[in-house]
Amino acid sequence: YHVVVEKPPAVVCHHSSWTGKRSEVRRLLEPTPMLQRVRDLVGRRVNLVHRLDRGASGCLIFTYADEEKATDDETVLDNDSTGATTRLMEAMRSPEATKTYLALVNGDETRNGEDLTQKGWFSVIDPVKDENGKLIGDSQTELRFVASFNLTDEAAQDPAGKSVSV
């Protein structure tokens, strides 16, 4: 029922009002969204269980959305596959769910002048706004500093000499 794939940075998970409509020109310039990539790769319809921001990379979970039967204008989905999608989405939304992210950033171990190596776990609370800029709530993230490094100009270039960001 499940497919787990690696999402590269700069690729959206799916089309939405946030990503805008894809004109023929944009289709040529922008990477294909992950939903379409996975569908084409496995040769079956899939459901996206969760999303990652366009700039983020990491694992995405999809479930199969197999067709049980199809009529001329209507498709009936297999209840087991849609049930798997629903169960996984609910599990991801659960307050008991633990989601762990590793962020690589260029810099040192200080934030607002505070030494994060001594802090342990801490919370950052930021406002969340909708596409019109209206406040819809707060997002709380638990963080723990692990290590620091500074990229040199040489380390921030790929083998072809182009600048890259981490």
Backbone as ProteinMPNN parsed JSONL, in Angstrom:
{"seq_chain_A": "YHVVVEKPPAVVCHHSSWTGKRSEVRRLLEPTPMLQRVRDLVGRRVNLVHRLDRGASGCLIFTYADEEKATDDETVLDNDSTGATTRLMEAMRSPEATKTYLALVNGDETRNGEDLTQKGWFSVIDPVKDENGKLIGDSQTELRFVASFNLTDEAAQDPAGKSVSV", "coords_chain_A": {"N_chain_A": [[0.798, -1.221, 0.0], [2.121, 1.193, 0.293], [4.469, 3.727, -0.787], [7.655, 5.004, -0.578], [9.567, 7.775, -1.233], [12.44, 9.746, -2.21], [12.479, 13.197, -1.97], [13.792, 15.74, -3.872], [15.34, 19.006, -3.27], [13.72, 22.104, -4.292], [11.59, 21.114, -5.72], [8.116, 20.888, -6.02], [5.574, 19.244, -4.072], [3.008, 18.744, -5.087], [0.632, 20.127, -7.444], [-0.923, 23.231, -6.611], [-2.949, 25.943, -5.282], [-1.051, 27.53, -4.152], [1.273, 27.067, -5.588], [0.625, 27.927, -8.059], [-0.721, 28.097, -11.447], [0.426, 25.91, -14.016], [1.721, 26.89, -16.838], [2.411, 26.135, -20.309], [5.0, 27.066, -20.764], [6.019, 27.252, -18.132], [5.916, 24.544, -17.479], [8.021, 23.551, -18.946], [10.172, 24.802, -17.731], [10.122, 24.314, -14.965], [10.681, 21.762, -12.454], [9.021, 18.572, -12.597], [6.234, 18.012, -10.485], [6.274, 16.03, -7.437], [4.111, 14.224, -7.015], [3.196, 13.628, -9.614], [5.577, 12.551, -10.637], [5.956, 10.221, -9.077], [3.623, 8.799, -9.663], [4.021, 8.358, -12.415], [6.363, 6.842, -12.282], [5.682, 4.466, -10.835], [3.553, 3.643, -12.277], [0.915, 3.743, -11.504], [-1.96, 5.238, -9.933], [-1.431, 7.44, -7.199], [-1.668, 8.497, -3.763], [-0.795, 11.353, -1.914], [0.602, 11.427, 1.251], [1.723, 13.251, 3.063], [3.347, 16.487, 3.066], [6.32, 18.231, 1.964], [8.065, 21.297, 2.166], [8.779, 23.277, -0.767], [11.551, 23.956, -0.956], [12.713, 22.088, 0.691], [14.323, 18.903, 1.222], [13.864, 15.351, 1.384], [12.19, 12.406, 2.716], [9.159, 11.27, 1.264], [5.884, 10.024, 1.775], [3.719, 7.959, 0.015], [0.563, 6.502, -0.854], [-0.941, 3.771, -2.589], [-3.515, 4.326, -4.935], [-5.414, 2.471, -6.023], [-7.565, 1.508, -8.686], [-10.678, 0.099, -8.384], [-12.859, -0.41, -10.006], [-13.884, 1.009, -13.094], [-16.115, 3.225, -14.639], [-17.71, 4.827, -17.444], [-17.532, 7.662, -16.849], [-16.776, 7.749, -14.231], [-14.781, 6.874, -11.449], [-14.224, 4.359, -9.12], [-12.722, 4.037, -6.07], [-10.58, 1.668, -4.477], [-11.447, 0.679, -1.305], [-9.637, -0.159, 0.673], [-7.143, 0.99, -0.065], [-7.646, 3.783, 0.01], [-8.333, 3.906, 2.631], [-5.899, 3.299, 3.821], [-4.466, 5.595, 3.155], [-5.918, 7.565, 4.553], [-5.592, 6.637, 7.208], [-2.79, 6.877, 7.555], [-2.46, 9.644, 7.133], [-3.933, 10.687, 9.277], [-2.402, 9.653, 11.365], [-0.011, 11.066, 10.976], [-0.872, 13.628, 11.594], [-1.422, 13.459, 14.252], [-1.021, 14.465, 17.663], [0.699, 12.842, 19.032], [2.503, 11.984, 17.203], [5.867, 11.842, 16.113], [8.002, 13.838, 14.405], [10.981, 14.098, 12.794], [13.491, 16.253, 11.751], [16.405, 17.094, 9.962], [18.374, 19.817, 9.737], [20.642, 21.464, 7.735], [22.7, 24.12, 8.073], [24.491, 27.108, 7.285], [26.689, 28.51, 9.471], [27.14, 29.453, 12.939], [27.038, 28.302, 16.368], [25.264, 30.007, 17.666], [22.277, 31.819, 18.493], [20.506, 34.676, 18.278], [22.441, 35.735, 19.965], [22.687, 33.79, 21.914], [24.222, 30.863, 23.211], [23.763, 27.921, 21.69], [24.73, 25.382, 22.098], [24.684, 24.836, 24.75], [22.056, 24.819, 25.432], [20.276, 22.642, 24.936], [17.173, 21.01, 24.195], [14.805, 23.242, 22.729], [12.044, 25.515, 22.162], [10.616, 27.042, 19.286], [8.358, 29.409, 18.352], [6.302, 30.396, 15.799], [4.258, 32.582, 13.8], [1.624, 31.412, 11.614], [0.525, 32.003, 8.39], [-2.148, 32.382, 5.994], [-2.556, 32.108, 2.356], [-3.267, 34.697, 1.772], [-2.084, 36.251, 3.641], [-3.329, 36.346, 6.086], [-3.423, 35.738, 9.546], [-3.477, 32.482, 10.766], [-2.873, 30.867, 12.84], [-0.441, 29.426, 15.132], [2.805, 27.982, 14.774], [4.654, 25.525, 16.343], [7.917, 24.554, 16.944], [10.171, 22.154, 18.007], [13.524, 22.278, 18.8], [16.959, 21.185, 18.635], [20.291, 21.88, 18.98], [22.924, 20.444, 17.153], [25.495, 20.355, 15.834], [28.077, 22.537, 14.522], [29.241, 24.216, 11.582], [31.2, 25.982, 9.21], [30.883, 26.994, 5.928], [33.352, 27.19, 3.509], [34.272, 29.307, 0.755], [35.188, 27.602, -1.253], [34.067, 25.145, -0.488], [31.444, 25.627, -0.97], [30.92, 25.226, -3.603], [30.061, 23.303, -6.464], [31.521, 20.44, -8.217], [31.775, 21.439, -10.82], [32.288, 24.061, -10.432], [30.185, 25.747, -9.91], [28.176, 27.778, -7.765], [26.646, 26.523, -4.841], [23.955, 25.98, -2.531], [23.499, 25.137, 0.902]], "CA_chain_A": [[0.0, 0.0, 0.0], [2.924, 2.404, 0.491], [5.662, 4.025, -1.568], [8.452, 6.055, 0.052], [10.519, 8.302, -2.215], [13.248, 10.89, -1.8], [12.13, 14.437, -2.661], [14.91, 16.69, -3.93], [14.94, 20.406, -3.06], [13.248, 22.895, -5.433], [10.49, 20.421, -6.392], [6.891, 20.902, -5.218], [4.972, 17.922, -3.885], [1.858, 18.648, -5.987], [0.096, 21.421, -7.871], [-1.882, 23.815, -5.677], [-3.107, 27.383, -5.476], [0.196, 28.151, -3.699], [2.311, 26.946, -6.616], [0.147, 28.589, -9.275], [-0.994, 27.24, -12.605], [1.616, 25.621, -14.822], [1.57, 27.122, -18.274], [3.336, 25.316, -21.098], [6.359, 27.573, -20.526], [6.438, 26.832, -16.782], [6.129, 23.097, -17.502], [9.356, 23.312, -19.491], [11.191, 25.4, -16.874], [10.074, 23.83, -13.584], [10.675, 20.309, -12.296], [7.731, 17.917, -12.453], [5.902, 17.77, -9.074], [6.512, 14.673, -6.953], [2.937, 13.373, -7.206], [3.227, 13.15, -10.994], [6.77, 11.717, -10.798], [5.736, 8.906, -8.472], [2.588, 8.146, -10.47], [4.64, 7.888, -13.653], [7.367, 5.835, -11.947], [5.077, 3.185, -10.439], [2.517, 3.283, -13.247], [-0.376, 3.653, -10.805], [-2.343, 6.454, -9.212], [-0.974, 7.447, -5.808], [-2.117, 9.572, -2.878], [0.262, 11.944, -1.102], [0.231, 11.354, 2.668], [2.167, 14.487, 3.719], [4.108, 17.34, 2.155], [7.513, 18.955, 2.39], [8.178, 22.564, 1.452], [9.488, 23.227, -2.05], [12.994, 24.007, -0.769], [13.178, 21.002, 1.553], [14.483, 17.563, 0.653], [13.582, 14.333, 2.382], [11.324, 11.294, 2.32], [7.717, 11.465, 1.149], [5.124, 8.774, 1.798], [2.549, 7.88, -0.851], [-0.164, 5.236, -0.846], [-1.541, 3.453, -3.88], [-4.94, 4.634, -5.074], [-5.807, 1.543, -7.084], [-8.94, 1.554, -9.155], [-11.393, -1.171, -8.277], [-13.576, -0.514, -11.277], [-14.082, 2.308, -13.719], [-17.19, 3.34, -15.609], [-17.383, 5.835, -18.451], [-17.159, 8.967, -16.292], [-16.596, 7.686, -12.783], [-13.837, 5.885, -10.95], [-14.473, 3.962, -7.743], [-11.443, 3.657, -5.486], [-10.509, 0.551, -3.545], [-11.571, 1.215, 0.059], [-8.443, -0.441, 1.462], [-6.073, 1.938, -0.356], [-7.998, 5.094, 0.54], [-8.269, 3.758, 4.082], [-4.483, 3.396, 4.198], [-4.11, 7.014, 3.06], [-6.559, 8.257, 5.673], [-4.95, 6.233, 8.467], [-1.457, 7.48, 7.643], [-2.598, 11.098, 7.292], [-4.35, 10.924, 10.665], [-1.251, 9.368, 12.229], [0.941, 12.181, 10.824], [-1.444, 14.809, 12.25], [-1.608, 13.18, 15.663], [-0.062, 15.108, 18.566], [1.666, 11.843, 19.489], [3.465, 11.711, 16.126], [7.169, 12.488, 16.214], [8.591, 14.101, 13.095], [12.348, 14.545, 13.022], [14.096, 16.874, 10.588], [17.781, 17.512, 10.111], [18.61, 21.016, 8.931], [22.037, 21.863, 7.589], [22.751, 25.557, 7.842], [25.816, 27.689, 7.356], [26.731, 29.44, 10.589], [27.737, 28.96, 14.171], [26.126, 27.742, 17.363], [24.55, 31.046, 18.413], [21.012, 32.348, 17.982], [20.204, 35.889, 19.048], [23.477, 35.902, 20.981], [22.66, 32.706, 22.9], [24.987, 29.676, 22.838], [22.813, 26.808, 21.59], [25.336, 24.123, 22.52], [24.358, 24.664, 26.167], [20.62, 24.983, 25.635], [19.478, 21.415, 24.813], [15.961, 21.197, 23.398], [14.09, 24.492, 22.957], [10.914, 25.729, 21.261], [10.482, 28.261, 18.499], [6.957, 29.571, 17.966], [6.16, 31.375, 14.72], [2.893, 32.669, 13.257], [1.345, 30.793, 10.319], [-0.432, 32.822, 7.647], [-2.66, 31.77, 4.776], [-2.008, 32.691, 1.132], [-3.598, 36.123, 1.738], [-1.386, 36.919, 4.718], [-4.144, 36.349, 7.305], [-2.928, 34.852, 10.589], [-4.382, 31.352, 11.001], [-2.451, 30.134, 14.025], [0.982, 29.398, 15.413], [3.52, 26.735, 14.581], [5.682, 25.349, 17.363], [8.943, 23.599, 16.543], [11.158, 21.812, 19.035], [14.842, 22.208, 18.177], [18.145, 20.902, 19.432], [21.516, 22.115, 18.233], [23.738, 19.238, 17.114], [26.881, 20.667, 15.502], [28.19, 23.7, 13.65], [30.313, 24.258, 10.607], [31.148, 27.13, 8.309], [31.291, 26.656, 4.573], [34.283, 28.091, 2.828], [33.85, 29.552, -0.624], [35.479, 26.406, -2.039], [33.124, 24.09, -0.13], [30.111, 26.004, -1.442], [30.876, 25.086, -5.057], [30.043, 21.919, -6.939], [32.739, 20.141, -8.984], [31.848, 22.255, -12.044], [32.606, 25.42, -10.041], [28.982, 26.543, -9.695], [27.826, 27.949, -6.354], [25.514, 25.738, -4.35], [23.589, 26.346, -1.169], [23.243, 24.002, 1.786]], "C_chain_A": [[0.831, 1.272, 0.0], [4.102, 2.492, -0.473], [6.374, 5.159, -0.835], [9.505, 6.477, -0.964], [11.286, 9.473, -1.626], [12.856, 12.101, -2.643], [13.358, 15.333, -2.677], [14.434, 18.114, -3.635], [14.503, 21.035, -4.378], [12.14, 22.216, -6.219], [9.27, 20.476, -5.477], [6.351, 19.479, -5.107], [3.815, 17.7, -4.856], [1.454, 20.044, -6.418], [-0.882, 21.915, -6.813], [-2.034, 25.291, -5.992], [-1.843, 28.129, -5.04], [1.254, 28.13, -4.792], [1.893, 27.616, -7.915], [-0.085, 27.605, -10.404], [0.278, 27.074, -13.417], [1.286, 25.791, -16.293], [2.534, 26.196, -19.005], [4.785, 25.759, -20.872], [6.861, 27.119, -19.163], [6.687, 25.337, -16.732], [7.528, 22.749, -18.017], [10.448, 23.767, -18.537], [11.257, 24.798, -15.481], [10.091, 22.307, -13.522], [9.249, 19.776, -12.13], [7.447, 17.669, -10.976], [6.017, 16.292, -8.699], [5.323, 13.744, -7.181], [2.933, 12.787, -8.615], [4.433, 12.235, -11.233], [6.53, 10.304, -10.285], [4.689, 8.134, -9.268], [3.207, 7.566, -11.745], [5.642, 6.762, -13.391], [6.741, 4.478, -11.651], [3.976, 2.746, -11.395], [1.143, 3.11, -12.645], [-0.692, 4.999, -10.191], [-1.892, 6.322, -7.767], [-1.585, 8.627, -5.072], [-0.934, 10.043, -2.053], [-0.202, 11.967, 0.349], [0.596, 12.643, 3.404], [2.987, 15.277, 2.713], [5.406, 17.814, 2.815], [7.549, 20.239, 1.585], [9.01, 22.392, 0.187], [11.001, 23.163, -1.845], [13.563, 22.865, 0.046], [13.386, 19.723, 0.752], [14.198, 16.571, 1.762], [12.655, 13.274, 1.833], [9.862, 11.722, 2.291], [7.054, 10.094, 1.14], [3.9, 8.926, 0.896], [1.856, 6.551, -0.603], [-0.719, 5.019, -2.241], [-3.021, 3.783, -3.851], [-5.482, 3.768, -6.214], [-7.276, 1.666, -7.421], [-9.551, 0.165, -9.046], [-12.172, -1.428, -9.552], [-13.758, 0.893, -11.811], [-15.248, 2.221, -14.682], [-16.808, 4.436, -16.583], [-16.865, 7.125, -17.846], [-16.761, 8.909, -14.827], [-15.621, 6.589, -12.408], [-14.159, 5.614, -9.493], [-13.155, 3.451, -7.176], [-11.595, 2.492, -4.533], [-10.509, 1.111, -2.126], [-10.328, 0.958, 0.9], [-7.347, 0.578, 1.2], [-6.4, 3.324, 0.169], [-8.004, 5.062, 2.057], [-6.843, 3.867, 4.581], [-4.031, 4.847, 4.17], [-4.656, 7.766, 4.259], [-5.872, 7.917, 6.988], [-3.576, 6.868, 8.625], [-1.527, 8.994, 7.825], [-3.008, 11.441, 8.719], [-3.191, 10.682, 11.625], [-0.231, 10.51, 12.159], [0.445, 13.439, 11.529], [-1.555, 14.66, 13.765], [-0.582, 13.927, 16.517], [1.0, 14.134, 19.079], [2.728, 11.54, 18.429], [4.761, 12.484, 16.368], [7.73, 12.621, 14.813], [9.971, 14.7, 13.347], [12.929, 15.064, 11.716], [15.534, 17.235, 10.928], [17.985, 18.695, 9.176], [20.093, 21.321, 8.913], [22.056, 23.334, 7.237], [24.188, 26.039, 7.959], [25.816, 28.695, 8.506], [27.393, 28.834, 11.802], [26.642, 28.52, 15.136], [25.378, 28.791, 18.186], [23.268, 31.44, 17.699], [20.632, 33.51, 18.873], [21.174, 36.053, 20.214], [23.545, 34.793, 22.014], [23.417, 31.493, 22.362], [24.067, 28.46, 22.872], [23.401, 25.476, 22.012], [24.985, 23.817, 23.977], [22.856, 24.587, 26.428], [19.834, 23.673, 25.651], [18.278, 21.677, 23.913], [15.307, 22.53, 23.732], [13.013, 24.648, 21.89], [11.045, 27.054, 20.531], [9.025, 28.311, 18.053], [6.866, 30.704, 16.956], [4.717, 31.404, 14.244], [2.801, 31.976, 11.899], [0.267, 31.626, 9.654], [-0.919, 32.064, 6.427], [-2.113, 32.503, 3.561], [-2.305, 34.172, 0.985], [-2.921, 36.911, 2.852], [-2.152, 36.98, 6.024], [-3.596, 35.313, 8.291], [-3.937, 33.732, 10.841], [-3.972, 30.52, 12.215], [-0.952, 30.237, 14.219], [1.539, 28.014, 15.127], [4.6, 26.657, 15.646], [6.631, 24.25, 16.912], [9.909, 23.41, 17.698], [12.496, 21.594, 18.337], [15.907, 21.791, 19.169], [19.349, 21.083, 18.527], [22.383, 20.863, 18.295], [25.208, 19.567, 16.861], [26.907, 21.914, 14.633], [29.338, 23.518, 12.681], [30.139, 25.521, 9.791], [31.653, 26.693, 6.95], [32.285, 27.675, 4.065], [33.751, 28.329, 1.425], [34.088, 28.321, -1.491], [34.474, 25.299, -1.75], [31.724, 24.381, -0.657], [30.023, 25.972, -2.963], [30.829, 23.61, -5.417], [31.286, 21.677, -7.793], [32.882, 20.97, -10.272], [32.143, 23.716, -11.735], [31.406, 26.315, -9.836], [28.695, 26.649, -8.201], [26.617, 27.101, -6.013], [25.179, 26.22, -2.952], [23.236, 25.093, -0.388], [22.09, 24.384, 2.682]], "O_chain_A": [[0.292, 2.345, -0.271], [4.653, 1.482, -0.911], [5.752, 6.169, -0.508], [10.243, 5.645, -1.49], [10.842, 10.109, -0.67], [12.893, 12.049, -3.873], [13.908, 15.653, -1.624], [13.24, 18.396, -3.74], [14.87, 20.558, -5.452], [11.776, 22.696, -7.292], [9.368, 20.151, -4.294], [6.639, 18.624, -5.944], [3.653, 16.602, -5.389], [1.886, 21.032, -5.825], [-1.586, 21.121, -6.191], [-1.341, 25.828, -6.855], [-1.589, 29.239, -5.507], [2.045, 29.066, -4.913], [2.732, 27.848, -8.785], [0.301, 26.438, -10.327], [1.103, 27.984, -13.496], [0.65, 24.934, -16.907], [3.375, 25.549, -18.381], [5.688, 24.925, -20.799], [7.994, 26.653, -19.041], [7.583, 24.892, -16.014], [8.137, 21.774, -17.578], [11.535, 23.191, -18.523], [12.326, 24.768, -14.871], [9.581, 21.638, -14.421], [8.383, 20.459, -11.584], [8.319, 17.167, -10.266], [5.874, 15.415, -9.551], [5.522, 12.575, -7.512], [2.696, 11.592, -8.794], [4.319, 11.246, -11.957], [6.85, 9.322, -10.954], [4.856, 6.94, -9.517], [2.942, 6.419, -12.105], [5.754, 5.833, -14.191], [7.206, 3.454, -12.152], [3.516, 1.606, -11.332], [0.297, 2.411, -13.204], [0.205, 5.809, -9.956], [-1.958, 5.242, -7.179], [-1.97, 9.626, -5.68], [-0.158, 9.231, -1.549], [-1.285, 12.473, 0.645], [-0.149, 13.081, 4.281], [3.285, 14.783, 1.626], [5.556, 17.798, 4.037], [7.107, 20.263, 0.436], [9.835, 21.483, 0.085], [11.669, 22.374, -2.514], [14.781, 22.688, 0.089], [12.72, 19.488, -0.257], [14.281, 16.908, 2.943], [12.365, 13.243, 0.637], [9.39, 12.439, 3.173], [7.581, 9.133, 0.58], [3.148, 9.894, 1.004], [2.492, 5.582, -0.188], [-0.941, 5.974, -2.985], [-3.699, 3.544, -2.851], [-5.945, 4.279, -7.234], [-8.117, 1.898, -6.553], [-9.003, -0.813, -9.554], [-12.144, -2.527, -10.105], [-13.782, 1.857, -11.046], [-15.362, 1.265, -15.45], [-15.679, 4.926, -16.544], [-15.84, 7.638, -18.296], [-16.438, 9.942, -14.24], [-15.639, 5.503, -12.987], [-14.346, 6.549, -8.714], [-12.543, 2.54, -7.735], [-12.618, 2.351, -3.863], [-9.657, 1.931, -1.785], [-9.992, 1.774, 1.758], [-6.676, 1.003, 2.14], [-5.524, 3.988, 0.722], [-7.715, 6.069, 2.703], [-6.591, 4.452, 5.634], [-3.298, 5.288, 5.055], [-3.931, 8.521, 4.906], [-5.599, 8.806, 7.795], [-3.233, 7.346, 9.706], [-0.743, 9.565, 8.583], [-2.482, 12.389, 9.304], [-3.019, 11.425, 12.591], [0.349, 10.88, 13.18], [1.251, 14.235, 12.012], [-1.761, 15.646, 14.473], [0.589, 14.016, 16.147], [2.074, 14.553, 19.51], [3.74, 10.908, 18.729], [4.735, 13.644, 16.78], [7.912, 11.624, 14.114], [10.096, 15.706, 14.045], [12.865, 14.386, 10.69], [15.834, 17.634, 12.053], [17.789, 18.581, 7.966], [20.725, 21.424, 9.965], [21.494, 23.747, 6.223], [25.0, 25.433, 8.658], [25.019, 29.634, 8.505], [28.11, 27.838, 11.711], [25.476, 28.386, 14.763], [24.91, 28.494, 19.285], [23.181, 31.401, 16.472], [20.458, 33.348, 20.081], [20.783, 36.457, 21.309], [24.384, 34.847, 22.912], [23.272, 31.136, 21.192], [23.642, 28.021, 23.941], [22.657, 24.528, 22.262], [24.992, 22.656, 24.384], [22.442, 24.311, 27.554], [18.806, 23.599, 26.325], [18.358, 22.473, 22.978], [15.257, 22.913, 24.9], [13.06, 23.998, 20.846], [11.519, 28.047, 21.082], [8.522, 27.365, 17.447], [7.297, 31.827, 17.222], [4.027, 30.385, 14.273], [3.765, 31.951, 11.134], [-0.767, 31.924, 10.252], [-0.211, 31.216, 5.885], [-1.299, 33.416, 3.702], [-1.678, 34.849, 0.17], [-3.157, 38.111, 2.992], [-1.687, 37.6, 6.981], [-3.338, 34.166, 7.926], [-5.112, 33.995, 11.098], [-4.663, 29.566, 12.572], [-0.277, 31.029, 13.56], [0.834, 27.009, 15.226], [5.369, 27.6, 15.834], [6.204, 23.155, 16.545], [10.399, 24.373, 18.288], [12.587, 20.812, 17.39], [15.783, 22.01, 20.374], [19.416, 20.508, 17.441], [22.56, 20.282, 19.366], [26.078, 19.105, 17.599], [25.884, 22.307, 14.072], [30.278, 22.764, 12.932], [29.037, 26.061, 9.701], [32.722, 26.093, 6.835], [32.073, 28.882, 4.183], [32.863, 27.61, 0.968], [33.281, 28.023, -2.372], [34.067, 24.585, -2.666], [30.906, 23.469, -0.776], [29.153, 26.616, -3.549], [31.465, 22.776, -4.773], [32.033, 22.617, -8.067], [33.996, 21.174, -10.754], [32.241, 24.533, -12.65], [31.563, 27.515, -9.612], [28.948, 25.704, -7.454], [25.681, 26.981, -6.804], [26.021, 26.802, -2.268], [22.738, 24.115, -0.946], [21.675, 23.591, 3.526]]}, "name": "protein", "num_of_chains": 1, "seq": "YHVVVEKPPAVVCHHSSWTGKRSEVRRLLEPTPMLQRVRDLVGRRVNLVHRLDRGASGCLIFTYADEEKATDDETVLDNDSTGATTRLMEAMRSPEATKTYLALVNGDETRNGEDLTQKGWFSVIDPVKDENGKLIGDSQTELRFVASFNLTDEAAQDPAGKSVSV"}
